[in-house]
Amino acid sequence: MLTHYFRIAFRNMSRQKMYAAVKIGGFAIGIAACLLIGLLIRNELSYDTQYKNAPDIYRLIGVYKENGKEEKGVSWPAPMAKAMKADFPEVERAGRLMPAKLFYGAGSNQLRKEDEPNNTYEEGFTYADQEMLDMLQLPMVYGDRAKALAEPFTMVITKRKADKYFPGENPVGKLMFLNNDTKYPYKIGGVIEDWPSTAHLHYDFLLTLTGKSLWDGEQGTWMAQNYSTYVQLKPGTDIKAFEQKVISHVLNKYYLPAMKAAGDVDAADVVSKAGLLAQPLKDIHLRSYDIWDWEPRGDIRFVWLFAAIACFILIIACINFLNLSTARSANRAKEVGLRKVIGSQRSSLIKQFLTESILYSFFAFILGLVLAWASLPYFNTIAGKSLSMPIGEWWMLPLIITGALFIGLLAGLYPSFYLSAFKPIQVLKGQLSRGSKNAGLRSTLVVFQFTTSIILLIGTVVIYRQMQYILHARIGFDKEQIVMIQGTNTLKRQTVALKEELLKLPQVQHVSVSGYLPVADSKRDGNTFWKEGRRKEDPGVGGQKWYVDDSYIPTFGMKIVAGRNFSPLMPTDSQALVINQAMASKLGLKDPIGEKITNGWEHFTVIGVVENFNFESMKQQVEPLCMTLGRSGDVVSVKIKGGNIQQTLATITGIWKGFAPNQPIRYTFLDERFAAMYADVERTGIIFTCFAVLAIIVACLGLFALAAFMAEQRSKEMSIRKVLGASVAGLFMLLVRNFLKLILISMIIAAPAGWLLMQKWLQDYAYRISITWDVFLIAGVAILAIALATICYQAIKAAIANPIKSLRSE
């Protein structure tokens, strides 16, 4: 019997090639989208699950609440880990990382072997405790994990870096120099396996925090917060109770005395607003979007958003199936009536129609798998992943079979019961044409399809405009034609000589030496500031302190709104500050020039105020900032003139070789670094666009097939109207009018829904566009034009058809 069902199903498919193609094609696109998003979700949810102790490892998050706002961060004082281990019996291990790029040695460095003269630029450095190796139980290739970071000035490297620098040998005990610093060589204490792609930690070089180091001065103070702290808790620990216990103990035993000793009069108030969270290790990658972190992470909200969109596309494809099945019910009514007359039971008819649906689903799954496999490289590019199709996995074949059966049954359930319910007497008397008359359900489903498509299109337009706004908004500095030469700290005091040589070039306007740059992933130095003499009366103002030279402000085209820039001719400028407007406002300085400011141990005089400029993501307000003269020579920024940029770069490269013959020049453009800050926004826009296009394609496939069916159903009516004198234009409007009504209804529903969704998305940005009426006009006109183009062919074909062909049998 099953063979008979399949034979009939294949026969129906061969007779209705266009409808079969629409059903299978629409399903396949939806399935391909779901497969790709499924791979992405599987990858995202698998982060940090590979560690043996993963369920018991947590990262400590600091929480500060003020004026109804909640800020979260990962920075803790150096003694925090030691206090956790000593004071809390629930803690089995506690360790620290210091991955911030603002510190010497962390982030990126010039690296070379002891016996080689040439430097190689490397990224992925962090300072780490020995306890981090013990906690994560990192697999070792060479060396003893228990003491790999136990000695001062040791480091652990990954296997891929060991293979790069020491191919075919055990590098444990070998020495390497960072940034030509031969005074403090680092000995390799061990080699770990490469981090998996699903680890939120991905550093190639772990520098020890054990013993004497460059950071001895802050190891005992609770007033400098530069370390991420991880703890391994004993199984069964009550996390909520632990959080409350820790924050109360640490604040009162350590923070409060340290702050009072430093003279903070508002210490008790600050402590009362502080809190602590223990973030599970497996949550760090996807649930850190509202936490100030050192590195970019994923975002669970976007994962589920894209999953929902993929599901909507699949639902749209299922709607096509339902619409086409019910619309063509009149064509199959006689078949149902005749089969019932000769003895077919309703149950057998239901099985027949379900078999057809499952067969369509299987073909769609096969095609969808092929489409997903073919588009996976492109999807990896836009998603920033390296996913692969798990064809060889044991669960893949059962998943396909189960999925095909489930979707086939789900999509075919209503049509099978609907079609099998026809009464043979009514059908054979010609009294039933339910496919053409019962259009309410089809209309509702078409509205759903196009409402979803319009919402996606609105999202695409809004994301594109926000991206353009970010890239072209007035940000308070000039990011064009600034070349940033990296790794210049290896030149030591020759950096000044390099600057002087570059200034001799006619193509160069300005040169500045500073690693503190107005783009993310640059040096940062957080401080607390007060007006001098007001430390015991006023709360401190948190802000940045950057070390710059006298050329910094003109190089980056910043605008001085009060006072003056630094001058090398004025010795007193060594204790001077140029602040931004945000700092002046926070400190309540109405006339800032000449005011005295302190951070607790240094005292400065304000000589200038610059217009606010965005030096972090535009998702947040401009922070208070102070700039002071000082050395930070790991980046030389060169403002060049227009013209032959390649020739200018070649000249700069030639000068560099004279200063650092053993270190290749490495430079980037400031505008490129600025754009890279918003790569996630760009990826989101591209993915939205792709899914919007897919949704529109699937919806239009169904619309095309429905238009063809309606034209076929109304062919005799059109012929009679034409014989009676109806014009081609009138017939055309008669056919498209209902479809246009459905599109307009979709636009009315989609506009407020799209506005609400994108308003919520834009809330992440302190600086954002307004959603104007033309966004909805663009989306609506685009959908209307696409829909008209889809149905025009069938409508015009029906309107100009020869009426004799339809009426010859009457």
N, C-alpha and C positions, 0 to 999 in steps of 0.2 A: 504493500500500500504506500509506503514511504517513497518508493521508486516512482510510483504513479504521481504522487504529489510533486516530486521534483521535475518529472517530465512536463507536467502542465505548467509549472512555474517557468521552466526554460522556454516553453512555447510562448507564453504571455510576454516574456522579456524580449524575445526575438520579434514579436509583432509590434511592440511599443518601444522601439529603440530610443527615441528621444526621451521619453519619460523614464526609461530605465537608466539612461545616461545621467539625467538630472538627479534621480534618487541616489544612484551609486556615487556620482561625483560629489553631490552635496554631503552625503554621509562621509565620504573619504576625506574631504577637507576638514570637517568637524573632528573626525577621528585623528587625523594627522596633528591638528592643533592640540587635542587632548594628550596625545602621546608625547609631543614635545614639552608641553607644560608639565606633564607627569614626570618626565625625566628631570626637569628643572627642580620640581618640588622634592623629588627623591634625593637629589643632590644636596639641596639646601637643608633638608631635615636630617641629613646624615652627618652634619658637622660635629666634630669633637665626640663622636661615639666610639672611637677606636681605642680610647685609653681604658686600661683595666680598672682604674679607680674613678672613672668619669662620673658616676652617679653621686659620689661624695665630694667632688671638687667644686669649689665656688670662688667667684671673684667678688671682692668687696667693693660695693658702690657707695659713695658718699652722697647724701641727699641734703639739700639746703632749701628751706622754704621761706620766702619773703614776699610780702605784698601779693599773696595769692598765686605766686609763680613758684614752680618747683624746678630746681636745677640738679642734675645728677652728673657725677664725674668719677673717674677711676683713680685719681691721684691721692696718695696717702704719704705721710711722713716716713722716713727711713726706718724708725724704730717700730712701726706698726706690726710688722710680721713677727718680730721678736716678742713683742707684748702679747700677741695672739697666742703664741706657743707657750709662753710662760704663765699667763693668767687664766687661760680657759682650758679645762680638762677635755672639752669636746673636740679640741683641735689636735689632730694627729701630726699634721705638718703645716708649715706656713712658709711661703716663699715670695720673692719680689721679682718684678721685671721693671726695667727703666728703658722703654723703647723710644722715648721722645726724641725727635730730631733736633731739639734745641741743645742737646748736650754733646760735648766732645766725645766722639767714639760711637754714639748711637746714631742709627739711621744709615748714613752712607760714609764711606771712607776710601782713601787711597791705600791700597794694600800691596805688600811685596814680601817675598821670601827673604830670609836672612842673607842668602848667597846670591841674590839677583838684584840688579840695579834698577829695573823698571817697575814703576807703579802700575797697578791695575785698579780701575774704579770698581767698587763693589757696593751693593746695597744690602739691606737685611741684617744690620747689626743691632743688638740689644744687650744691655747689661742684665745679668740674671744671677740669682742665688743658686747654690748647689742644691737646695731643697726643691727647686723647680724640676730638676732632673729626677729626683727621688719621687716626687709627687706624681709626675706624668709617666714615670717608668718608661722613658724613651728608649727604644731599642738601640743598642750600641753596635757599631761595626768594628771599631778599635777603641781600646782603653777601658778603664774601669769606671762605670757610671757612678759608683759611690764616692769617688774622689776626683772626678773629671774637672770640676770647678772649685775644688776645695782649697787650692793654693792661690796666692795673689798673682795677678797678671797671667792668668791662664784663660784659654778660650776653647770652646767646643765648636766644631764645624760640621756641616752636613756632608754626606757621602759625595754629593755632586761637586761640592767645592774641594773636597779631598782629591777626587779624581782629576779636577782641573789643575790643581797646584802640585799634587804629589801622585801622579798616575802610577798605579801598580805597586805602591809602597804604603807602609804604615806610618802616618805622619805624627803620631803621638811623640811628644818631646821636641818637635821641630819648632823653631822660632819664626815669627812673622812680625813685620813692622807696620804700624798704622800711621799714615800721613808722615812718613820719614822720621818718626820719633824713635830714634835708636836708643834713647835713654831708658825707655820703658817698653822693651820687646814683650810680645805675648807668646807664651808657650802653649802649644796645642795639647790639651789634656784629654781629648777624646774625639771620636767621630761618631755622629748619630746617623741613623737612617734618614733619608729625605722625608720631610714632612708630607703627609698625604694632602691632596688638594682640598680635602674637606676638614682641614684644621684651621682654626682661627689664628693660631700662631704659625708663622711661616718664616722664621728668621734663619738665615744660613750661618750666622756667627753669633754665638752666645759668649759675651765677655763677663768674666767673674766679678762679683761684688764682694768677694771674700778678702779679708785682710786689708792691707794698705792699698789704696786706690786713689784716683783723682777726686773722689767724692768723700774723703774722710771727714771733711768739715761739717757735713750735714747728717752723718750717721747717728748722732745722738740728739738731734734737735727735732722738736715737734712743730716747728714753725716753717719748715720747707717741705712742700708736698710734691714729690716728683716720681713716686713709685706706684705701680700697679701691684696690689697684694692679693695673692691666691691662698686659699686654705683648703686642706683636706680634713673633713669632719668625720667623726666616728659614725658608723651606720646607725640609723635610727634617731639622729639628733633632731629635735624640734626646731626647725629653721626660724620660725617667727619668734619663739622665745629666745633663741640664740641671738637674733638681731637686736632685740630690745636689751638683752643683757650686755652685749658688747658695746653698744653705743653709749649706754648709761655709764658703764665702767670706764671706758676709754676717755670719754669727754671729761668726766670728773677727776679721774686720777692723773691724766696726762695733759689733755688739751687746755683745760681751764687754768691750772697752775702755770703752764708755759705762757699762755696769753697774758695772764695777770703780771707775770714777771717781766714781760716785754712792755708793759704799760698800757695794754688795751683796756680802756674803761668800759667798753661795750662787750667784753668777753662773755659775761653771763648771758647777755641777750643773744649773741651769736651762737653760743652753745645750745641755747633753748630752741633754736631754729634748725639744728642739725639732726640728721638721721642716718641710718645705715641699712643697706640691703645686701643680702647674700645672693648673688646671681649665679644660678647653676651654670656649669661649664657649657652644657649643650645649648643654653639659651644665648650665649654671648654673640654668636654670629648673626642671628635673626632678630634678637630682641634688645638691641643696643642703639636703636635709631634715636632715642631721646636721651642718650648718655654721651657726655663729652668723652671721647675716646681718642687714642693716638692714631688709629687706623680706620679706613672705611670698612664698613660691614654691610651685610645684607639687611633686608627689611621684610619682616614677616607680612606686613600689610600689602606690599607689592606682590609677594608670592601668591597670596590668596586672591588678590585682585586679578592677576593674570590667569589664575586657575578658574576664577568665576567667568572671566571673558571667554576662555576656551570652552567651558561648559555651555555658555550661552550660544557659541557658534555651533556646538553639537546639537543643542536644543533647536536652533534654527533649522539645522539639517533634518532633524526629526519632524519638525513642523512641515517642511517640504514634503516629506513622505506622507504625513497625515493628509495634507491638503490635496495632493495629487491622487491619493487613494480614494478619498471621499468624493473628490470632483469627478473622477472617472467611474463613479458607482453606477451611473446610468448606463454606461457602456457594458458593464458587467451584470446589470440587473437581469437580462434575459438568460445569461449563463446560469445565474443562481436559481432563477425560476425553473428552467429546464432540468437542472440537476436535482432540484427538490421533487419535481414531478416524477422523475424516474427512480426516486427512492433515496436520494442522498439525505443523510441526517445533518442537522445544523452543526453538530460536533465535528463531522468530517469536513464540512465547509470551513469551519473555524481553523481546523488543522491545515487545510489547504492554503488559506490566506496567511496563516502564521508561518508556514513553510516558505512561502514566497518572500515574506518579510525577512526571515532568517537568512535566506539565500542572498537577498540584496545586501543584508548586513555583512555576510561573509565576504562577498565581493568587495564591499566598501572597506572592510578591515584590511584586506590584502592591498588594495590600492592606497589606502591611508598609510599603511606601513611603508610602502614604497615612497610615497610623498614625504613622509616624515624623515626617512633615511636620506632622501635626496636633498632635503632642505636643512638637514642638521648642521652642516658646516656654516651656512649663513646664520642660522639661529645661534650657534655658538659665538659667532662674531658679534652679533648685536647684544647678546646676553652676557658677554665677557666670560664664557665658560668653555670647558673642553669636554662636553658630554659625548657619550658614544651610545649607539643603539645596542642594547643588551640582548642581541639575538641568541647568543649561546647560553644565556642564563636559564636555569631549570624552570623558572616560573613564567618565562615569556610565552611559550606555546599555550599552556593552560590559561594564561591571562587573555590571550587573543581569542581562544575558543569560548571562554566564559563571557568575555566582553561582547563578542559577536552574537552569542545566544541571548544575552541579557538585553542588548540594544535592539536586536531583531524582534524579540518578544515584546519589549516595551513599545517600540514604534508601530508594531503590527497589531497590538491588542485591540485598540479602538476600531481600526478599519475592518478587522476580521469579524468582530461582533456586529459592527454596523452593517456590513455587506451581507452577512449570513442571516440577518433579520428580515430581509425582503420576503414578502408574501407572494408565492408563485401566481396566484389568481390575478392579483393586481398587476404584476409584472407582465404576464402574458396577454392581458387585456390592453397593455400600453398605457396604463393609468399611473405609472411610476417613473418619475425622472428626478429622483432625489438628488442626484449629483449636481444638477444645474440649479435646483431651486433652494436647497438647504444650504445657503451660503453664509449663514451667520457665524458658524464655527470657523470657516475658512477666513472670513474677514477679520475675526478676532486674532487669529494666528498670524495673518499677514501684518496686522498692526503691531503685534509683538515683535516680529522680525525686524521691521523697519524702525521701530522705536529703539531697539537695541543698537541697530546700525547707526542711527543718528546720534545717540549718546556717545558711542565710540568716536564718531567723527567730531563731535563737539570737544571731547577730550583731546583728540589729536591737535585740533586748532589751538586750544588753550595752552597745551604743553609747548607747542612750537612757538607761540607768542611769548610765553614766559622765558623760554630759552633765548630767544632773540633779545628780549628786554635785558636779561642778565648780561649777555655778551656785548651789548651796545649801550647800556645805561651809563650815565655819568657816575663814576665810581670814585672820583676824587684824586686820581693819579693817571698818568699817561702810560699805558701798557704797550704802545706800539713801538716797534723798532728798538727794543732794548734787548741786547744780547747779554745773557748771564753766563759768565765763565765759571765753571764749578771746580771745586778741589784746589783752590788757590792757597789754602792754609798750609800746604806743603812747602810753599815758597818762603814761609816765615816772614822776616823783615823785608824780603825782596818784593813783597806785594806792593809797597809804595812805589818802588822803582818801576814795576810793571804798569802801574797806574800812570806814572809820568810819561812813559814811552807811548802808551795808548793815546794820551792827550795830544801828542805831537802829530797824530794822523789828522789830515784835513777832513776826513769823513766822520770823525768822532766829535760829538758835541760835549758830552759829559762822561765822567767815569766815577763810580762810587764803589767803595770797598765795605761790604756789610753782608752778613749772612741772614739778617733780619729783613725779609722780603714781604711785600704786600700780597702774597699768595699763600695758599695752604701748603703744608709740609715744609715750612721754613722754620728757622729758629724762633722761639718764643721764650719770654721770661716774665712770668706773672709775679707781681708785687702788690703790696697794699700801701696806699698813699694817704697822707694827711697834710693839711695846711700846717706849717711849722707853728708849734706852740699850742696846737689844738688836738694833739693826739689823745689827751686824757678827757677831752670834752666831746669830740666828734667821732662818729663811726668811720672806720677806714673805707677807702674807695679802692676796689680791686681794679687792676689795670695792667697793661704791658709796659715793660721798660726795655727799649731797644738801644743797642749800641750801633751808632752810625758815624759817618764822617761828614765833613762840611759840604760835600758834594751830593749827599744823598737826596735832599729835597729837590734841587734843580734837576738831577738825573731822572727822577720819577715824575717830574712835572707837578709836584704838589703845590698847592696855593697857600701862601702865608697870608692870613687874614688880620693878624696883629703882630706887632713886634718885628723881629728880624730872624735871619738864619744864623747858624754858627759861623764864626769867623776864625780862621787860623791865626789871625793877627792879634787876637784877644786871649791872653792866657787864662782869664777868669772863666772862659767858656767851658773849661774842663769840668766845672761844677754847675753848668747851665743846662736847662731843659727847653726843648720845644715840645709843646703838648698839643693834642688835638682838641677840637671843640667839645667832644664828649667828656674829656677829663676836666676841662674848665667848668662845664656845666655840673658834673657830679660833685666837684669840690666847692661849688658855689662861688667861683671866681668871676666877679662882674668885670673887673679890670685886671686881667691875669699878669700883665707885664710887670716884672719886678717882684711878684709874690714869691714867697719861700715855700718849698714843698719838701717833705721828708718821707722816706719809706721805713724809717725806724733806725737806720744806721748810717744813712747818707743824707746830706742836705743839699738842695739844689735851688737855683733861682730861675724862674721862668723868664725866658727872653723872647719867646715867639709862640704863636698859636697857628696851627695849620688847619685847613678845612678838613672835616671828617672824610676819611677814605676807607673803603671796604677792604680790609686785609684778611678777612676770613670769608666764609660762605655768606651769600646774601640771604641765607635762611635765618640769620641772626642780626641783631642791631650792632652798629659799630661800637666796639669796646673803647673805654678810656685808654689813652696811649701817651707815653712819655718817650721822647728820644733824647739821648745824651751822647756826647762824644766818647768813643771807645773803640777798642779793637775787636773785630769779628770778621776775620779775613778769609773765610772759606768760599766766598762768592764775590766776584768782581763784575759789576753791572755796567755795561757800556751802551750809552745812548748814541746811536749812529744816525747819520743823515740819510735821506732817500737817495736813489740812484742805483748804482751797481752794488747790490748787497753782497753778492757772491765774491766780488773782488775785495770788498772790505773785509769779509770773513777770512779770505785767504791771507790778507795782510796781517790781520790779528793773529792768525794761526802761526805765521812766520815769526812774529814777535814772541809768541808763547814758547816756541821751540828754543829760542835763545835763552829763556829763563828756566825751562823745565824740559830738557832734551830727553829725559827718561820717563816722561809722563805725557801721554797723548792728551791733547786739548779736548775738553768736553764742555759743550755749551748748549744752552736752550734759549728759546725766545720767551720773553715774559708773557706775551699774549697767548702762546701755546700752553704755558703752565696755568694761566688763568682759565682758559677753556677746559683744561683737564679737570679742574675743580668741579665741573658740572657734567662730567661724562655720564654720571648716573641719570641725570635729567635727560640727556640726549638719548641714552639707551631706552629710557622709559617712553620717550616720544616715538622712537622708531618702532618699538614693540606695539605701542598703541596703534600706530599707523598700519602696521602689518595686520593686526587683528581686525581693525576697522575695515580694511580692504577685503579680508577673508569673509567677514560677516556680510558685507555688501554683496560680494560675489555669490555667496550661498543664497542670500535672500533674493537676489536678482535671477538666479537659476530657477528658483521656485516661481517667481513672478512671470518669467518667460514661459514656463510650461503652463501655468494657469491661464495666461493670456492666449496661448495657442489653443488650450482646451475650450475656453469661453468662446473664442472665434469659431471653433468647430461646432460647439453646441448651438450657436446663434446664427449659423450660416444661412439657414432657410429664412429666418427672420430678416437678416440683412438683405437677402435676395428680394424678398417681397417688398421691403421698404425701398429698395433701389428701383424696382419695377414701377412703384407708385410715385417715383420722382425724387426720392431722397438724394441729397448730394453726397459726394465722397467725404467732404469735411464733416458733414453732419453724422454720417455713419461712423467716421473715425472717433468723433467726440463721444458718441453713444457707447462705443466699446471701451474707451479709456477713462470715462468719467468716474466710474465706480472705483477704479484703481487709484485715481488721483485723490478721491475723497479719503481713501484709506491712508495714503501717504500724508495728507494734510493732518489727519487725526493723529498719526504717529508723531508728526512734528510738534503738535500741541502738547502731547504727553511727554515727549523727550526733552523739550526745552527746559522746563523747571527741574526735571530729574537730573539732566546734564549740568545745570547751573549749580545745584546743591552738591553734587559729587565733586565738581572741579573747585568750588569754593572751599570745600574741605581739604582738597589736595593743596591748594594755594596757601592754606593756613600755615604750612611748614616754612613759608618764606616771609621774613620781615619786610622784604622789598619785593613787591609783586604787582602784576598787572591787574587791571579791573576787567571783569568779563562784560564786554559791551554787547549791544544788540546785534551788531554785525556778525558776531561769532555764530549765532543761531541762524542768521540769514545765509551765511556761507554754507553751513551744514545742511540747512533745508534746501537751498537751491541746488547744491551738489547732489543730494539724494533724489530730488525731484527730476533733475536732468538725467541721472543714471536710470531712474525708474522709467521715465519716458522713452529713453533710448532702448530700454529693454523690451517694452511692450509695443513700440511703434511699428516694428516690422510686422508683427502678427496683425495689428489693427489695420494697417494700410493694406496688407495682403487681403484681409477679409473685405475691406471697404471697396477695393477695386476688382474683386473677383467677378467673373461672369455669372449672372444670376441663373442662366440656363442650366449650368452644371448642378446647382442645388435643387432646382424645381422640376427637372425633367421627369422625376419619378412621381410627381404629384398629379 
